[in-house]
Amino acid sequence: MDFNQFKQSLQQARPPEHISVFLESLWYDGKGDWARAHDLVDDLPGTTAARVHAYLHRVEGDLGNADYWYRQAGEKRPACSLQEEWELLVRHFIK
């Protein structure tokens, strides 16, 4: 699956099969279901989960919480748009 196929899959009712939980979270976010996206990564350990979690709190508008999760991921909040960050994350996890 490439980025364009992933993006086109947003037209479907269900996420593509056999994708990582991180891509699934981003898929639900891409569909506008923030709560479902957040629930998928909320309790997962590790820096990868923290990175997606940070992005989702940035989407939510809770920048203090987002910055906490960016720190947990060992990163700083990016200066790009939310759409650009979503695309960067999706492309990263599709590799």
Rosetta blueprint (number, residue, H / E / L):
1 M L
2 D L
3 F H
4 N H
5 Q H
6 F H
7 K H
8 Q H
9 S H
10 L H
11 Q H
12 Q L
13 A L
14 R L
15 P L
16 P L
17 E L
18 H L
19 I L
20 S L
21 V H
22 F H
23 L H
24 E H
25 S H
26 L H
27 W H
28 Y H
29 D H
30 G H
31 K L
32 G L
33 D L
34 W H
35 A H
36 R H
37 A H
38 H H
39 D H
40 L H
41 V H
42 D L
43 D L
44 L L
45 P L
46 G L
47 T H
48 T H
49 A H
50 A H
51 R H
52 V H
53 H H
54 A H
55 Y H
56 L H
57 H H
58 R H
59 V H
60 E H
61 G L
62 D L
63 L H
64 G H
65 N H
66 A H
67 D H
68 Y H
69 W H
70 Y H
71 R H
72 Q H
73 A L
74 G L
75 E L
76 K L
77 R L
78 P L
79 A L
80 C L
81 S L
82 L H
83 Q H
84 E H
85 E H
86 W H
87 E H
88 L H
89 L H
90 V H
91 R H
92 H H
93 F H
94 I H
95 K L
